[in-house]
């Protein structure tokens, strides 16, 4: 088996790990807003929990990224993070109030913070052999199969009137499958040095420095994400306004994840051809999302969810592929950590503001989202000017 075939096999195995894990936590997140409302939380609380969870899920990657670079403990961090994430969600079935449920939602995001930089370094080392965009696109597409399956499973249980708690408890099954597959992956690829051998050492990041385009890229994502409404806020709106049934909310989320997976494959290929220029779609599409998402029109809601999934697919694919191309492998974990800290802080601040503005005026909320997305466009222009620079 040649190196390219081995690389694809490894990407697929980690993709299957993500598939089962996404069944768990995307299943839980698909009803996050309605479940917290069911337990007595208001819109402001939902916004803070969603934002805090994303901030922890991304912000703490600065620390876990440093650990992965310092100790090369890629597998330990990856396995530990997955274990925390996949068991926090089904434990929601036992939560008796919104405070405990909020803690478990945040712990799931903490698990993601622990595992992601280490896992992405492992992936970045092998995606060189198949193309950065293509490799991360394949992983994201497999990931999204699980992200579709989880909400569909939750939707089925709610449709059968099993209630929130039984719907969440069933997620223990894919949680166990996640750990089984990741331990298989660890057994199949036990040696870090062997896995990381053959990576491109021609890109050397000066010690203590990251390229200017990295910081511009981070700033662009901060603004474009700051105006990107979380699904928790959108789903809260759907339940609060009684626009769709409880069972349809996770179905909408599954639809978004399906769009995410398709777009990931397309944008991955586009990134390999045109590089950072492929970022342009993120703010352009993002500007239209709030107009559809916070309406009361059933058809507009489906359009909003499709656009929301498309932007998510772009973010998750280009984000990881671009950093792998910008920074050498010796400091890549730290670069992922810095970037994701900014990413999570932006989501936390933006989501929290949206949650409180929602209680004041939906029109103000829409205006906030649009203004922040527009601010990101000049930063994209600066990145576009540097698109021909070697990074």
TIKEKOL-779847 format. One record per residue (C-alpha): residue number from 1; residue in three letters; chain; x, z, y. Coordinates in Angstrom, 3 decimals. Each point is the difference from the previous one (the first is absolute). Example, Ala and Ser with C-alpha at 12.3 -4.5 7.8 and 13.67 -1.06 7.14 Angstrom:
<rs>
  num  residu  chaine        px        pz        py
    1     ALA       A    12.300     7.800    -4.500
    2     SER       A     1.370    -0.660     3.440
</rs>
This chain:
<rs>
  num  residu  chaine        px        pz        py
    1     UNK       A     0.000     0.000     0.000
    2     UNK       A     1.512    -1.022     3.372
    3     UNK       A     0.269     2.266     3.050
    4     UNK       A    -3.044    -1.516     1.698
    5     UNK       A    -2.206     0.586    -3.052
    6     UNK       A     1.268     3.589    -0.288
    7     UNK       A    -0.730     0.584     3.672
    8     UNK       A    -3.556    -1.295    -0.326
    9     UNK       A    -0.554     2.160    -3.094
   10     UNK       A     1.101     3.100     1.878
   11     UNK       A    -2.171    -0.869     2.999
   12     UNK       A    -2.989    -0.430    -2.330
   13     UNK       A     0.611     3.344    -1.760
   14     UNK       A     0.113     1.863     3.309
   15     UNK       A    -3.021    -2.033     1.075
   16     UNK       A    -1.931     1.322    -3.012
   17     UNK       A     0.997     3.545     0.964
   18     UNK       A    -1.417    -0.644     3.457
   19     UNK       A    -3.088    -1.607    -1.547
   20     UNK       A    -0.986     3.161    -1.874
   21     UNK       A     0.985     2.243     2.912
   22     UNK       A    -2.116    -2.054     2.406
   23     UNK       A    -3.016     0.357    -2.261
   24     UNK       A     0.371     3.722     0.628
   25     UNK       A     0.755     0.378     3.666
   26     UNK       A    -1.761    -3.066     1.359
   27     UNK       A    -3.026     1.051    -2.016
   28     UNK       A     0.160     3.342     1.765
   29     UNK       A     0.716    -1.453     3.422
   30     UNK       A    -2.917    -2.429    -0.298
   31     UNK       A    -2.393     2.945     0.349
   32     UNK       A     2.261     2.229     2.094
   33     UNK       A    -2.126    -0.122     3.146
   34     UNK       A    -3.389     0.347    -1.734
   35     UNK       A     1.307     2.776    -2.300
   36     UNK       A     1.277     2.037     2.950
   37     UNK       A    -3.311    -0.581     1.787
   38     UNK       A    -1.764     1.162    -3.198
   39     UNK       A     2.067     3.211     0.168
   40     UNK       A    -0.934     0.558     3.663
   41     UNK       A     2.861    -1.564     1.997
   42     UNK       A    -0.647    -1.848     3.263
   43     UNK       A     1.423    -3.307     1.251
   44     UNK       A     2.821     1.715     1.886
   45     UNK       A     1.110     1.846    -3.145
   46     UNK       A    -0.146    -3.196    -2.049
   47     UNK       A     2.144    -1.784     2.582
   48     UNK       A     2.581     2.792     0.078
   49     UNK       A     0.160     0.277    -3.795
   50     UNK       A     0.393    -3.760    -0.366
   51     UNK       A     2.649    -0.128     2.705
   52     UNK       A     1.855     3.120    -1.168
   53     UNK       A     0.021    -1.278    -3.567
   54     UNK       A     1.494    -3.316     1.088
   55     UNK       A     2.511     1.735     2.273
   56     UNK       A     1.205     2.198    -2.852
   57     UNK       A    -0.148    -2.924    -2.414
   58     UNK       A     2.250    -2.043     2.265
   59     UNK       A     1.747     2.546     2.225
   60     UNK       A     1.621     2.029    -2.759
   61     UNK       A     1.555    -3.157    -1.422
   62     UNK       A     2.782     0.597     2.519
   63     UNK       A     1.005     3.032    -2.061
   64     UNK       A    -0.664    -1.513    -3.428
   65     UNK       A     1.778    -3.195     1.074
   66     UNK       A     3.045     2.063     0.927
   67     UNK       A    -0.102     1.766    -3.372
   68     UNK       A    -0.189    -3.292    -1.861
   69     UNK       A     3.055    -1.317     1.869
   70     UNK       A     1.921     3.274    -0.231
   71     UNK       A    -0.535     0.843    -3.660
   72     UNK       A    -1.070    -3.376    -1.463
   73     UNK       A    -2.854     1.934    -1.634
   74     UNK       A    -2.285    -3.014    -0.101
   75     UNK       A    -1.806     0.742    -3.248
   76     UNK       A    -0.436     3.743     0.590
   77     UNK       A    -1.600    -0.547     3.405
   78     UNK       A    -2.113    -2.893    -1.252
   79     UNK       A    -1.368     1.907    -3.008
   80     UNK       A    -0.556     3.250     1.913
   81     UNK       A    -1.832    -1.754     2.806
   82     UNK       A    -2.293    -1.897    -2.331
   83     UNK       A    -0.815     3.183    -1.950
   84     UNK       A    -1.053     1.863     3.146
   85     UNK       A    -2.130    -2.879     1.288
   86     UNK       A    -1.887    -0.841    -3.160
   87     UNK       A    -1.003     3.585    -0.818
   88     UNK       A    -0.950     1.080     3.534
   89     UNK       A    -2.888    -2.492     0.111
   90     UNK       A    -1.963     0.917    -3.157
   91     UNK       A     0.404     3.661     0.965
   92     UNK       A    -2.315    -0.811     2.921
   93     UNK       A    -2.795     0.344    -2.551
   94     UNK       A     0.639     3.759     0.041
   95     UNK       A     0.148     0.434     3.781
   96     UNK       A    -2.749     2.186     1.411
   97     UNK       A     0.426    -0.695     3.714
   98     UNK       A     1.402    -2.616     2.359
   99     UNK       A     3.112     2.097     0.699
  100     UNK       A     1.165    -0.094    -3.646
  101     UNK       A    -0.970    -3.657    -0.308
  102     UNK       A     1.968    -0.810     3.159
  103     UNK       A     3.059     1.752    -1.428
  104     UNK       A    -0.218    -2.040    -3.198
  105     UNK       A    -0.347    -3.251     1.937
  106     UNK       A     3.131     0.947     1.942
  107     UNK       A     1.882     0.956    -3.204
  108     UNK       A    -0.752    -3.446    -1.424
  109     UNK       A     1.636    -1.533     3.056
  110     UNK       A     2.932     2.430    -0.355
  111     UNK       A     0.585    -1.348    -3.498
  112     UNK       A     0.119    -3.489     1.429
  113     UNK       A     2.554     1.140     2.581
  114     UNK       A     2.234     1.399    -2.720
  115     UNK       A    -0.013    -3.047    -2.271
  116     UNK       A    -0.193    -3.048     2.239
  117     UNK       A     3.504    -0.327     1.534
  118     UNK       A     1.685     0.521    -3.389
  119     UNK       A    -2.347    -2.411    -1.759
  120     UNK       A     0.408    -2.608     2.729
  121     UNK       A     3.788     0.215    -0.220
  122     UNK       A    -0.301    -0.688    -3.734
  123     UNK       A    -2.257    -2.958     0.712
  124     UNK       A     2.133    -1.307     2.857
  125     UNK       A     3.035    -0.135    -2.282
  126     UNK       A    -1.704    -2.407    -2.394
  127     UNK       A    -2.169    -2.015     2.406
  128     UNK       A     3.178    -1.685     1.272
  129     UNK       A     0.009    -1.994    -3.221
  130     UNK       A    -3.543    -1.387     0.423
  131     UNK       A    -0.464     0.006     3.798
  132     UNK       A    -0.865     3.064     2.076
  133     UNK       A    -3.468    -1.116     1.017
  134     UNK       A    -0.883    -1.299    -3.453
  135     UNK       A     1.260     3.132    -1.765
  136     UNK       A    -1.786     2.481     2.234
  137     UNK       A    -3.047    -2.288     0.011
  138     UNK       A    -0.200     0.129    -3.810
  139     UNK       A     0.276     3.788     0.065
  140     UNK       A    -2.644     0.295     2.720
  141     UNK       A    -2.379    -2.321    -1.880
  142     UNK       A     0.230     2.110    -3.169
  143     UNK       A    -0.376     3.095     2.131
  144     UNK       A    -3.212    -1.390     1.435
  145     UNK       A    -1.529    -0.660    -3.417
  146     UNK       A    -0.047     3.766    -0.372
  147     UNK       A    -1.196     0.387     3.569
  148     UNK       A    -2.994    -2.143    -0.940
  149     UNK       A    -0.605     1.725    -3.321
  150     UNK       A    -0.041     3.540     1.393
  151     UNK       A    -2.721    -0.527     2.615
  152     UNK       A    -2.030    -2.075    -2.479
  153     UNK       A     0.177     2.859    -2.511
  154     UNK       A    -1.127     2.482     2.669
  155     UNK       A    -2.754    -2.364     1.106
  156     UNK       A    -1.272    -0.288    -3.588
  157     UNK       A    -0.153     3.771    -0.451
  158     UNK       A    -1.808     0.445     3.313
  159     UNK       A    -2.423    -2.789    -0.908
  160     UNK       A    -0.734     1.866    -3.246
  161     UNK       A    -0.714     3.122     2.093
  162     UNK       A     2.951     1.934    -1.447
  163     UNK       A     0.823     1.430     3.415
  164     UNK       A     3.291     0.333     1.835
  165     UNK       A     1.532     2.655    -2.267
  166     UNK       A    -0.484    -1.806    -3.307
  167     UNK       A     1.186    -3.233     1.614
  168     UNK       A     3.227     1.677     1.084
  169     UNK       A     0.559     1.846    -3.281
  170     UNK       A     0.117    -3.251    -2.009
  171     UNK       A     3.162    -0.915     1.922
  172     UNK       A     1.987     2.382    -2.212
  173     UNK       A     0.169    -2.844    -2.565
  174     UNK       A     1.918    -2.546     2.128
  175     UNK       A     2.115     2.899     1.328
  176     UNK       A     1.319     0.655    -3.491
  177     UNK       A     0.544    -3.727    -0.604
  178     UNK       A     2.078    -0.177     3.192
  179     UNK       A     2.470     2.566    -1.285
  180     UNK       A     0.166    -1.600    -3.436
  181     UNK       A     1.006    -3.387     1.444
  182     UNK       A     2.495     1.405     2.475
  183     UNK       A     1.764     1.988    -2.702
  184     UNK       A     0.167    -3.225    -2.004
  185     UNK       A     1.561    -1.711     3.029
  186     UNK       A     2.527     2.838     0.325
  187     UNK       A     0.859    -0.309    -3.698
  188     UNK       A     0.317    -3.783     0.277
  189     UNK       A     2.209     0.153     3.126
  190     UNK       A     1.882     3.317    -0.284
  191     UNK       A     3.183    -0.800     1.905
  192     UNK       A    -0.137    -0.290     3.790
  193     UNK       A     3.280    -1.864     0.282
  194     UNK       A    -1.074    -2.650    -2.487
  195     UNK       A    -3.272    -0.554     1.809
  196     UNK       A     1.644    -0.261     3.406
  197     UNK       A     2.877    -2.181    -1.133
  198     UNK       A     0.221    -3.473     1.442
  199     UNK       A    -1.721     0.785     3.308
  200     UNK       A     1.150    -1.815     3.096
  201     UNK       A     2.870     1.958     1.511
  202     UNK       A     0.609    -2.568     2.732
  203     UNK       A    -2.379     1.794     2.354
  204     UNK       A     1.819     3.080     1.243
  205     UNK       A    -1.758     2.262     2.467
  206     UNK       A     2.546     1.775     2.247
  207     UNK       A    -0.078     3.701    -0.767
  208     UNK       A    -2.554     1.775     2.174
  209     UNK       A    -1.419    -3.241     1.381
  210     UNK       A    -2.988    -2.166    -0.786
  211     UNK       A    -0.467    -3.533     1.408
  212     UNK       A    -1.930    -0.480     3.241
  213     UNK       A    -2.618    -2.109    -1.752
  214     UNK       A    -0.764     2.977    -2.270
  215     UNK       A    -0.944     2.142     3.007
  216     UNK       A    -2.091    -2.790     1.533
  217     UNK       A    -1.727    -0.479    -3.324
  218     UNK       A    -0.734     3.731    -0.195
  219     UNK       A    -1.390     0.040     3.543
  220     UNK       A    -2.224    -2.981    -0.762
  221     UNK       A    -1.468     1.694    -3.074
  222     UNK       A    -0.573     3.234     1.969
  223     UNK       A    -2.267    -1.801     2.473
  224     UNK       A    -1.697    -2.363    -2.445
  225     UNK       A    -0.799     2.892    -2.353
  226     UNK       A    -1.062     2.337     2.807
  227     UNK       A    -3.033    -2.222     0.588
  228     UNK       A    -0.742    -0.525    -3.691
  229     UNK       A    -2.973     2.159    -1.072
  230     UNK       A     0.412     1.856    -3.292
  231     UNK       A    -2.554    -0.633    -2.731
  232     UNK       A    -0.958     3.684     0.161
  233     UNK       A    -1.265    -0.464     3.553
  234     UNK       A    -1.724    -3.263    -0.884
  235     UNK       A    -1.651     1.508    -3.094
  236     UNK       A    -1.049     3.067     2.015
  237     UNK       A    -1.760    -2.370     2.412
  238     UNK       A    -1.734    -1.779    -2.893
  239     UNK       A    -1.381     3.229    -1.422
  240     UNK       A    -0.734     1.650     3.346
  241     UNK       A    -2.029    -3.010     1.146
  242     UNK       A    -1.517    -0.520    -3.483
  243     UNK       A     1.059    -3.664     0.051
  244     UNK       A     0.759    -0.161    -3.740
  245     UNK       A    -0.635     2.252    -2.988
  246     UNK       A     2.596     2.470    -1.293
  247     UNK       A     0.641    -2.206    -3.034
  248     UNK       A     0.727    -3.038     2.179
  249     UNK       A     2.749     1.666     2.042
  250     UNK       A     2.606     0.030    -2.797
  251     UNK       A    -1.167    -3.520    -0.899
  252     UNK       A     0.912    -1.116     3.516
  253     UNK       A     3.369     1.692    -0.377
  254     UNK       A     0.592    -1.814    -3.284
  255     UNK       A    -0.791    -3.277     1.754
  256     UNK       A     2.564     0.836     2.694
  257     UNK       A     2.629     0.738    -2.638
  258     UNK       A    -0.728    -3.333    -1.671
  259     UNK       A     0.604    -1.789     3.302
  260     UNK       A     3.149     2.089     0.418
  261     UNK       A     1.391    -1.170    -3.348
  262     UNK       A    -0.722    -3.687     0.657
  263     UNK       A     1.482     0.134     3.497
  264     UNK       A     3.081     1.830    -1.321
  265     UNK       A     0.898    -2.948    -2.229
  266     UNK       A    -0.600    -2.516     2.796
  267     UNK       A     1.830     1.891     2.743
  268     UNK       A     2.868     0.819    -2.360
  269     UNK       A     0.642    -3.694    -0.479
  270     UNK       A    -0.411    -0.593     3.741
  271     UNK       A     2.529     2.713     0.807
  272     UNK       A     2.597    -1.605    -2.278
  273     UNK       A    -0.441    -3.230     1.989
  274     UNK       A    -0.461     1.092     3.630
  275     UNK       A     1.198     3.611     0.051
  276     UNK       A    -1.276     2.389     2.656
  277     UNK       A    -2.168    -2.693     1.618
  278     UNK       A    -2.529     0.822    -2.736
  279     UNK       A    -0.701     3.278     1.838
  280     UNK       A    -2.129    -1.812     2.587
  281     UNK       A    -3.162     0.255    -2.078
  282     UNK       A    -0.027     3.827     0.071
  283     UNK       A    -1.039     0.584     3.653
  284     UNK       A    -2.017    -3.214     0.293
  285     UNK       A    -2.246     0.909    -2.932
  286     UNK       A     0.072     3.682     0.944
  287     UNK       A    -1.569    -0.689     3.396
  288     UNK       A    -3.229    -1.201    -1.653
  289     UNK       A    -0.382     2.782    -2.585
  290     UNK       A    -1.664     2.710     2.172
  291     UNK       A    -2.674    -2.380     1.319
  292     UNK       A    -1.229    -0.570    -3.549
  293     UNK       A     0.870     3.381    -1.560
  294     UNK       A    -1.912     2.169     2.470
  295     UNK       A    -3.100    -2.164     0.242
  296     UNK       A    -3.290     0.681    -1.758
  297     UNK       A    -0.222    -3.485    -1.497
  298     UNK       A     0.358    -0.092    -3.789
  299     UNK       A     1.614    -3.446    -0.033
  300     UNK       A     2.483     0.963     2.730
  301     UNK       A     1.108     2.973    -2.090
  302     UNK       A     1.085    -2.306    -2.842
  303     UNK       A     1.926    -2.145     2.489
  304     UNK       A     1.685     3.114     1.399
  305     UNK       A     1.030     1.195    -3.442
  306     UNK       A     1.433    -3.424    -0.876
  307     UNK       A     2.065    -0.047     3.208
  308     UNK       A     1.063     3.621    -0.575
  309     UNK       A     1.254    -0.863    -3.497
  310     UNK       A     1.868    -3.065     1.292
  311     UNK       A     1.913     2.050     2.571
  312     UNK       A     0.813     2.638    -2.612
  313     UNK       A     1.396    -2.681    -2.314
  314     UNK       A     2.226    -1.314     2.793
  315     UNK       A     1.260     3.455     0.904
  316     UNK       A     0.781     1.126    -3.527
  317     UNK       A     1.846    -3.203    -0.957
  318     UNK       A     1.916    -1.003     3.127
  319     UNK       A     0.842     3.602     0.881
  320     UNK       A     2.063     0.670    -3.109
  321     UNK       A     1.459    -3.486    -0.360
  322     UNK       A     1.191    -0.171     3.624
  323     UNK       A     1.822     3.319    -0.054
  324     UNK       A     1.757    -0.973    -3.228
  325     UNK       A     1.311    -3.078     1.828
  326     UNK       A     0.959     1.880     3.151
  327     UNK       A     2.003     2.854    -1.474
  328     UNK       A     2.682     0.298    -2.696
  329     UNK       A    -0.860     1.937    -3.134
  330     UNK       A     2.268     2.951     0.853
  331     UNK       A    -2.296     1.075     2.853
  332     UNK       A    -3.205    -1.694    -1.055
  333     UNK       A    -1.733     3.190    -1.091
  334     UNK       A     0.627     1.538     3.420
  335     UNK       A    -1.235    -3.179     1.724
  336     UNK       A    -3.201     0.103    -2.041
  337     UNK       A    -0.336     3.672     0.923
  338     UNK       A     0.451    -0.539     3.754
  339     UNK       A    -2.372    -2.932     0.026
  340     UNK       A    -2.660     1.828    -1.969
  341     UNK       A     0.269     3.095     2.186
  342     UNK       A    -0.895    -2.150     3.002
  343     UNK       A    -2.670    -1.757    -2.087
  344     UNK       A    -1.623     3.271    -1.030
  345     UNK       A     0.189     1.547     3.470
  346     UNK       A    -1.720    -3.046     1.443
  347     UNK       A    -2.758     0.173    -2.618
  348     UNK       A    -0.444     3.745     0.559
  349     UNK       A    -0.294    -0.276     3.786
  350     UNK       A    -2.149    -3.131    -0.093
  351     UNK       A    -2.354     1.274    -2.698
  352     UNK       A    -0.406     3.415     1.640
  353     UNK       A    -0.821    -1.578     3.371
  354     UNK       A    -2.487    -2.362    -1.649
  355     UNK       A    -1.733     2.872    -1.778
  356     UNK       A    -0.615     1.899     3.238
  357     UNK       A    -0.864    -3.109     2.047
  358     UNK       A    -2.603    -0.895    -2.654
  359     UNK       A    -1.971     3.121     0.954
  360     UNK       A     0.020    -1.098     3.652
  361     UNK       A    -0.621    -3.744    -0.149
  362     UNK       A     0.428    -2.733    -2.587
  363     UNK       A     0.598    -2.466     2.836
  364     UNK       A     2.911     2.115     1.248
  365     UNK       A     1.353     0.065    -3.551
  366     UNK       A    -0.113    -3.801    -0.240
  367     UNK       A     1.708    -0.322     3.390
  368     UNK       A     2.763     2.383    -1.056
  369     UNK       A     0.735    -2.001    -3.158
  370     UNK       A     0.122    -3.321     1.851
  371     UNK       A     2.235     1.257     2.826
  372     UNK       A     2.575     1.465    -2.402
  373     UNK       A     0.125    -3.219    -2.037
  374     UNK       A     0.507    -2.065     3.175
  375     UNK       A     2.898     2.246     1.047
  376     UNK       A     1.789    -0.895    -3.252
  377     UNK       A     0.087    -3.734     0.853
  378     UNK       A     2.885     0.113     2.525
  379     UNK       A     2.055     1.914    -2.571
  380     UNK       A    -0.732    -2.700    -2.556
  381     UNK       A     1.241    -2.576     2.522
  382     UNK       A     3.348     1.851     0.228
  383     UNK       A     0.249    -0.053    -3.801
  384     UNK       A    -0.907    -3.687    -0.070
  385     UNK       A     2.828    -0.749     2.454
  386     UNK       A     2.417     1.551    -2.486
  387     UNK       A    -1.401    -1.763    -3.046
  388     UNK       A     3.061    -2.210    -0.409
  389     UNK       A     2.460     2.869     0.195
  390     UNK       A     1.734     0.926    -3.221
  391     UNK       A    -1.134     3.434    -1.063
</rs>
